[in-house]
C-alpha cells in the first residue's frame, strides 16, 4: 500500500515536470516569434549610429561595416536630385542597398550640427517605410513587408523651417540571412551630409581660396583652403545625379592654410561635386574623375 502511494507520487511529479517543461518551451517559442516579428518589422528607435545612439548590432550579433558604398543615398525634389536643401521644403529621401539583398532593413534619423533633430521624417513611398519618435528624435525604418524587397526604400523629409546649416542623415542598414536568429547578419553604417542652399551661396562667395583636385595616379582627392579658426572637417562627394557616393570625417582643421589629401573609393569616370564643411562654413567645387 505504501509502495503504491510512492509510485503514484512519482508519476504525478513526472507529469508536473513535463507540463512545466512544455510550458517553458512554448513560452520561449512565443517570445522568440514575438521578437523576430518585431525586429523584422522595423520600428526600433535609437539604432542609427547617430551621436549618442547604438546601431543594429544591439539586436544582431557581429560588428558594423563601413556603409559608404552599400548605402547609396539621394535626396530628391520631385524626381530631381538635389545637393542642398531649402528650409521648409519637403523632399523624398531614398536609400538603395547596392548589394540588392532579398531580406534587409534599415533605420535612419536626421540631425543638425548640434545633434538636434533636423526637420521631420515621414514614412512613405518605395518599400512601405514607417516613422516613429523617441527621445526628441524622429526615425524611419523598414516594415515587415518592405524587409523582403530589394533593399530599396524611400521616405519624406520636411526640411527645418529655418536655415540650420548642414544636416546629416544617419543610416544603419542590415543585410539579413533570414535564418530566424540574430547571427550571420551584416550591419552597414553611413552618414550623408546635406548643406542648405543659403549656406552654400554665402560660403562659396566668402571662401574663394578653396580648391579641390583629383590625382588620377593615386586616386586621391586634394583639398586646399584657408580657415581662421579650428573646426571639424567633413566631406560629402556627390555624382551628377545628386547621389552621395562618399562621405568622410577629416578631423579638425588648422588655423590658416590647410592642405588635405584622402584616398577615394573606386568611382566611375565622370564629374563629381565636392561639398566640404569646416566649422560653420560650407564650400563646394567640381572634380573630374578619369
CORNORDA-V581908 format. One record per residue. N is the residue number from 1. OMEGA is omega in whole degrees, -180 to 180 (999 if undefined). Layout:
n,omega
N,OMEGA
N,OMEGA
This chain:
n,omega
1,180
2,180
3,180
4,180
5,179
6,179
7,179
8,180
9,178
10,179
11,179
12,179
13,179
14,178
15,179
16,180
17,180
18,178
19,178
20,180
21,-180
22,180
23,180
24,179
25,-179
26,180
27,-180
28,178
29,179
30,-180
31,-180
32,179
33,-179
34,-180
35,-179
36,-180
37,-179
38,-177
39,-180
40,178
41,179
42,177
43,179
44,-179
45,175
46,-177
47,-175
48,-174
49,178
50,179
51,179
52,-178
53,171
54,175
55,-173
56,177
57,171
58,-176
59,-178
60,-177
61,180
62,-180
63,-180
64,178
65,175
66,-177
67,-177
68,-179
69,-176
70,-177
71,179
72,-172
73,175
74,176
75,-174
76,167
77,-167
78,176
79,-176
80,177
81,178
82,-180
83,-180
84,-177
85,172
86,-178
87,177
88,-178
89,177
90,-179
91,171
92,176
93,-178
94,175
95,174
96,173
97,-169
98,178
99,-180
100,-179
101,179
102,176
103,-173
104,177
105,180
106,171
107,-175
108,170
109,-177
110,-175
111,176
112,-176
113,177
114,-178
115,174
116,180
117,180
118,180
119,-179
120,179
121,-180
122,178
123,-179
124,169
125,-173
126,174
127,180
128,-180
129,180
130,179
131,179
132,-177
133,177
134,176
135,179
136,179
137,173
138,178
139,168
140,179
141,174
142,173
143,179
144,-180
145,-175
146,-180
147,180
148,-179
149,-176
150,180
151,180
152,-177
153,176
154,177
155,180
156,174
157,175
158,-177
159,178
160,-177
161,178
162,-180
163,178
164,-179
165,-179
166,175
167,-177
168,172
169,178
170,-176
171,171
172,-178
173,-176
174,169
175,-173
176,174
177,173
178,179
179,177
180,178
181,179
182,-176
183,172
184,178
185,-180
186,-178
187,-179
188,178
189,177
190,175
191,-177
192,-175
193,179
194,178
195,173
196,179
197,-179
198,-178
199,179
200,-179
201,-177
202,-173
203,176
204,179
205,-175
206,-175
207,-176
208,-178
209,179
210,175
211,177
212,179
213,-179
214,177
215,-175
216,-177
217,-178
218,-175
219,-179
220,174
221,-178
222,-178
223,175
224,-180
225,174
226,177
227,-173
228,178
229,174
230,-178
231,177
232,-178
233,177
234,-178
235,173
236,-179
237,-178
238,172
239,-174
240,172
241,179
242,-178
243,178
244,-177
245,-178
246,174
247,-177
248,175
249,-175
250,-179
251,-175
252,178
253,172
254,173
255,-179
256,-177
257,179
258,176
259,-176
260,172
261,178
262,-180
263,179
264,173
265,177
266,-178
267,174
268,176
269,177
270,179
271,177
272,179
273,178
274,171
275,-175
276,-178
277,175
278,-174
279,178
280,-179
281,178
282,-180
283,-175
284,177
285,178
286,174
287,176
288,178
289,-177
290,999
